[in-house]
Amino acid sequence: MQGHKGTCRAGLGEAATDGPVGGDSRAPGTPRVAHMDVWATQSLTKRFGSFTAVDDLTVSVGPGVTGVVGHNGAGKSTLIRMLLGLEPPTSGTATVFGIDAMENPLEARSRVGFMPEYDCFAPDVSAAQAIMHYGRLSGLPKDVSRERAADVLRHVGLDEARHRPVGSYSTGMKQRAKLAQALVHDPDLVLLDEPTNGLDPAGRDEMLSLVSRIGHEFGISVLVTSHLLGELERICDHVVVLDGGRLTTSASIHDLTQDTGALEVEVDGPPEAPDQLVEGLRALGLEAVRSTGAVLVGDSSPASRAAVVDLVTTHGWGLVRLDAARHQLTELFVGEEVR
Ligand SMILES: Nc1ncnc2c1ncn2[C@@H]1O[C@H](COP(=O)(O)OP(=O)(O)OP(=O)(O)O)[C@@H](O)[C@H]1O
């Protein structure tokens, strides 16, 4: 649903399990924008004095979740600031939905939510108040803004804590409140700058699941930055890798993680089942090894698949997974810092 600044666009509520509230017939997860680049740059360059932070960057990205990965100082935040029209490029252009972010920053920002890396709330103000305030700033009427603030805080799991001062929140709760802030005006794209920063492994998992849900269930496109390639692999559709401000890779995760040619098998059976499967396959002259929680079979030919199914059936186990094994992104960037 495309709305405009100042109207109530209840997209997040619609896509949630509560069911439609605003009459939008979009199925959950349907991208709101399917016909053009969601964000793009053309020869985008940013210099600070003699230092080049973003270097002749030309990239275009469609709907879905895109990870922008690079080690500290790679230019990720600078790119985000230019996409928001907050930082003038030295040369080149940055567009969101075809809107030049420098020429029409307000129009661009009405479509975009931003979760900054730094804290953006006063510690003594409740998340409900702060986010309602951000909603008002983006042009929502007071009642609508209050309702949207409650909605987005519920979606990020802060329903019960929403009237507590943000200063009393854990790091994970603060990050989720910042994410809610980015969503309050129902944007079509959110730019999330290092949302997992400072979180413990459980907090990271929670945040990544939320980000994935925003992109894949609510149909809001996401640009998410991280210096950890591995953590973005599981939630992104597309990855852009920056190194020293330059583009090194822009590709879909699917294209990057090609089949290895092997077969990955997971069975539901007793603890010794994977070892027995390996033995059984080797007895048939097939290459097979244990890998974490699974068995890797040397080739994914129909004969190998049939042998696996036979053995699993003979032992009376369940077959949980029988897939072509794919490369992991981290394997492809061995030697780089983005892991
Ligand atoms: N206003 C500025 N003045 C001078 N140098 C800057 C400015 N903003 C960014 N830089 C420099 O530009 C480079 C890229 O910074 P940027 O914040 O975009 O990197 P990043 O990939 O987001 O890294 P991080 O994850 O550490 O934030 C860094 O070397 C940084 O010091």
The ligand as a Gaussian input file, in Angstrom:
#p B3LYP/6-31G(d) Opt

LIG

0 1
 N       32.161000      13.409000       9.181000
 C       33.286000      12.735000       8.951000
 N       34.469000      13.362000       8.882000
 C       35.614000      12.692000       8.623000
 N       35.664000      11.344000       8.401000
 C       34.505000      10.675000       8.477000
 C       33.262000      11.316000       8.739000
 N       32.279000      10.380000       8.736000
 C       32.889000       9.195000       8.476000
 N       34.216000       9.387000       8.324000
 C       35.188000       8.340000       7.999000
 O       34.731000       7.629000       6.868000
 C       35.006000       6.244000       6.996000
 C       33.736000       5.467000       6.811000
 O       32.913000       5.681000       7.954000
 P       31.525000       4.970000       8.152000
 O       31.000000       5.394000       9.482000
 O       30.689000       5.201000       6.959000
 O       31.984000       3.449000       8.183000
 P       31.158000       2.174000       8.604000
 O       31.365000       1.148000       7.562000
 O       29.769000       2.555000       8.942000
 O       31.928000       1.717000       9.904000
 P       31.374000       1.543000      11.387000
 O       30.758000       0.209000      11.420000
 O       32.642000       1.621000      12.204000
 O       30.445000       2.676000      11.649000
 C       35.633000       6.052000       8.382000
 O       37.043000       5.979000       8.216000
 C       35.266000       7.304000       9.110000
 O       36.234000       7.652000      10.064000

